[in-house]
Amino acid sequence: MRVSKKWTKAVRRERSSLERTLAQLDAWERGKRVVLNIPNPNSHEIGKPFIRVDAKEVWRKQEPYIMKTQS
């Protein structure tokens, strides 16, 4: 079923940035490949204010702390 481009853009605009971030976080937790747009750390690249970065580099998996015991 095809949907008009006008309607898909309208639905995308209605979504808040929080909803988008939550959807990205949910996909990342399910093991999907998520790409984030972050401000470019290189200030000399004027034409690229934002860069795409893999979420694995930004959101690292937090593993529970395991205390080691001495025997």
C-alpha positions in Angstrom: 0.0 0.0 0.0 1.5 3.3 -1.0 1.0 6.4 1.0 1.4 10.0 -0.2 4.7 11.6 0.6 2.8 14.6 2.0 1.2 12.3 4.7 4.4 10.5 5.7 6.1 13.9 6.2 3.2 15.2 8.3 3.3 12.1 10.6 7.1 12.5 10.9 6.7 16.2 11.9 4.2 15.4 14.6 6.7 13.2 16.4 8.6 14.9 19.2 12.3 14.6 19.6 11.7 12.8 22.9 9.6 10.1 21.1 12.4 9.7 18.5 15.1 9.4 21.1 13.0 6.8 23.0 12.4 4.8 19.8 16.2 4.9 19.1 17.0 3.7 22.6 14.4 0.9 22.4 15.9 -0.2 19.1 19.4 -0.1 20.5 18.4 -2.2 23.5 16.9 -4.8 21.1 20.3 -5.1 19.3 19.4 -3.0 16.2 22.0 -0.8 14.5 21.2 2.8 15.5 22.9 5.9 14.1 22.8 9.2 15.9 23.3 12.7 14.7 25.6 14.6 17.0 27.2 18.1 16.8 30.5 17.9 14.9 33.4 18.1 17.4 35.7 19.4 14.6 34.9 23.1 14.4 36.9 23.6 11.2 34.4 21.7 9.1 31.9 24.5 8.6 29.8 22.7 6.0 29.1 19.8 8.4 27.5 21.1 11.6 26.3 17.5 12.5 27.8 14.1 11.9 26.3 10.6 12.0 27.8 8.3 14.6 27.0 4.7 15.5 25.2 4.5 18.8 27.6 1.9 20.1 30.3 4.7 20.3 27.9 7.1 22.2 25.8 4.8 24.3 28.1 2.1 25.7 26.6 -0.9 27.3 26.7 -0.7 31.1 27.7 -4.0 32.5 26.9 -4.6 36.2 29.8 -4.2 38.6 31.2 -7.6 39.7 33.3 -7.5 42.8 36.3 -9.8 42.6 37.2 -11.9 45.6 40.6 -12.9 46.7 41.2 -16.5 47.5 
